[in-house]
């Protein structure tokens, strides 16, 4: 994620952030879907999970650092503080809900008996990440007096 964060932050300055955020969130969805298909009682980490983890990290580094800028691109400067506060609050609240959901499901049982719960967790994250990726395609207006950087 660190490599892709630095690389794509510089690239976003040239080509715009929205397209990179869309691609990054799509890569995250693909990574979660990959993990969803690979889960089983016997899993080889390097062939089953490492590719998805790397893909997720790549997509995360591509999109997450750019999201604040994309959110602020749509509002007037005088509302930057409120918008950034609201955006950050929602982002951290969603992370807390996701973390709570994972721990609630994983503390029920352990071992092979926990596999159905892992399926539920991955299904939850697949729906959540797909919703986030689709939200990146919602067209909204631009702030008055500001030109949109990229679409």
C-alpha positions as CSV (number, residue, x, y, z in Angstrom):
1,X,0.0,0.0,0.0
2,X,2.9,2.4,0.7
3,X,4.3,2.1,-2.7
4,X,1.0,2.6,-4.4
5,X,0.1,5.5,-2.1
6,X,3.2,7.5,-3.2
7,X,3.0,6.5,-6.8
8,X,-0.7,7.2,-7.3
9,X,-0.7,10.5,-5.3
10,X,1.8,11.9,-7.8
11,X,-0.1,10.4,-10.7
12,X,-3.4,11.9,-9.4
13,X,-1.8,15.4,-9.7
14,X,-1.4,14.8,-13.4
15,X,-4.6,12.9,-14.4
16,X,-7.0,13.5,-11.6
17,X,-8.1,11.6,-8.6
18,X,-11.6,10.3,-9.4
19,X,-10.5,7.7,-12.0
20,X,-7.8,6.4,-9.7
21,X,-10.3,6.2,-6.8
22,X,-12.7,4.3,-9.0
23,X,-10.0,1.8,-10.1
24,X,-8.7,1.4,-6.6
25,X,-12.1,0.6,-5.1
26,X,-12.7,-1.8,-7.9
27,X,-9.4,-3.6,-7.1
28,X,-10.5,-3.8,-3.5
29,X,-13.8,-5.4,-4.5
30,X,-11.9,-7.9,-6.7
31,X,-9.6,-8.7,-3.8
32,X,-12.4,-9.4,-1.3
33,X,-14.2,-11.5,-4.0
34,X,-10.9,-13.4,-4.5
35,X,-10.7,-14.1,-0.7
36,X,-14.4,-15.1,-0.7
37,X,-13.7,-17.8,-3.3
38,X,-10.5,-19.1,-1.6
39,X,-11.7,-19.7,1.9
40,X,-11.7,-23.3,3.0
41,X,-10.6,-25.7,5.7
42,X,-7.2,-26.2,4.2
43,X,-5.7,-23.0,2.7
44,X,-2.3,-22.3,1.3
45,X,-1.5,-18.8,2.3
46,X,0.8,-18.0,-0.7
47,X,-1.5,-19.2,-3.4
48,X,-4.9,-18.4,-1.8
49,X,-4.5,-15.3,0.3
50,X,-1.3,-13.5,-0.6
51,X,-2.5,-12.4,-4.1
52,X,-5.7,-11.0,-2.7
53,X,-3.9,-9.2,0.1
54,X,-1.5,-7.6,-2.3
55,X,-4.3,-6.6,-4.7
56,X,-6.3,-5.1,-1.8
57,X,-3.2,-3.2,-0.6
58,X,-2.6,-1.9,-4.1
59,X,-6.2,-0.7,-4.5
60,X,-6.2,0.7,-1.0
61,X,-3.1,2.7,-1.7
62,X,-4.5,3.9,-5.0
63,X,-7.8,5.2,-3.6
64,X,-7.9,5.8,0.1
65,X,-5.4,8.7,0.3
66,X,-7.1,10.5,-2.5
67,X,-10.6,10.3,-1.2
68,X,-10.4,13.4,1.0
69,X,-9.4,15.5,-2.0
70,X,-12.2,14.0,-4.1
71,X,-14.7,14.8,-1.4
72,X,-13.5,18.3,-0.9
73,X,-13.3,18.9,-4.7
74,X,-17.1,19.2,-4.7
75,X,-17.7,21.8,-2.1
76,X,-17.0,25.5,-1.7
77,X,-13.8,26.4,0.2
78,X,-15.7,28.0,3.1
79,X,-17.2,24.5,3.8
80,X,-13.9,22.6,3.7
81,X,-13.7,22.2,7.5
82,X,-17.3,20.9,7.9
83,X,-17.0,18.6,4.9
84,X,-13.7,17.2,6.0
85,X,-15.0,16.6,9.5
86,X,-18.1,14.9,8.3
87,X,-16.3,12.8,5.8
88,X,-13.7,11.7,8.4
89,X,-16.3,11.0,11.0
90,X,-18.3,8.8,8.6
91,X,-15.1,7.0,7.4
92,X,-14.0,6.2,10.9
93,X,-17.5,5.2,12.1
94,X,-17.7,2.8,9.1
95,X,-14.3,1.4,10.1
96,X,-15.5,0.9,13.7
97,X,-18.7,-0.8,12.6
98,X,-16.7,-3.1,10.3
99,X,-14.2,-4.0,13.1
100,X,-17.1,-4.6,15.5
101,X,-18.8,-6.9,13.0
102,X,-15.6,-8.9,12.5
103,X,-15.0,-9.4,16.2
104,X,-18.6,-10.2,16.9
105,X,-18.6,-13.0,14.4
106,X,-15.1,-14.3,15.1
107,X,-15.6,-14.6,18.8
108,X,-18.5,-17.0,18.4
109,X,-16.3,-20.0,17.8
110,X,-12.9,-21.1,16.5
111,X,-11.3,-23.6,14.2
112,X,-13.1,-25.2,11.3
113,X,-16.4,-24.5,13.0
114,X,-15.6,-20.8,12.5
115,X,-15.5,-21.1,8.6
116,X,-19.2,-20.1,8.1
117,X,-18.5,-17.0,10.1
118,X,-15.6,-16.1,7.9
119,X,-17.9,-16.5,5.0
120,X,-20.3,-14.1,6.6
121,X,-17.5,-11.6,7.3
122,X,-16.2,-11.8,3.7
123,X,-19.8,-11.5,2.4
124,X,-20.3,-8.4,4.6
125,X,-17.1,-6.8,3.3
126,X,-17.9,-7.8,-0.3
127,X,-21.2,-6.0,-0.1
128,X,-19.7,-3.0,1.7
129,X,-16.7,-2.6,-0.7
130,X,-19.0,-3.1,-3.7
131,X,-21.3,-0.3,-2.4
132,X,-18.3,2.0,-1.9
133,X,-17.0,1.2,-5.4
134,X,-20.5,1.9,-6.9
135,X,-20.7,5.2,-5.0
136,X,-17.6,6.4,-6.8
137,X,-19.7,6.5,-10.0
138,X,-22.5,8.7,-8.6
139,X,-22.5,12.0,-10.5
140,X,-22.7,15.1,-8.4
141,X,-22.4,18.8,-9.2
142,X,-19.3,20.9,-8.7
143,X,-18.8,23.6,-6.3
144,X,-19.8,27.0,-7.6
145,X,-16.9,28.8,-9.2
146,X,-14.7,25.8,-9.3
147,X,-13.7,23.7,-12.3
148,X,-13.8,20.0,-11.8
149,X,-10.3,18.4,-12.2
150,X,-11.3,15.1,-13.7
151,X,-14.3,12.8,-14.2
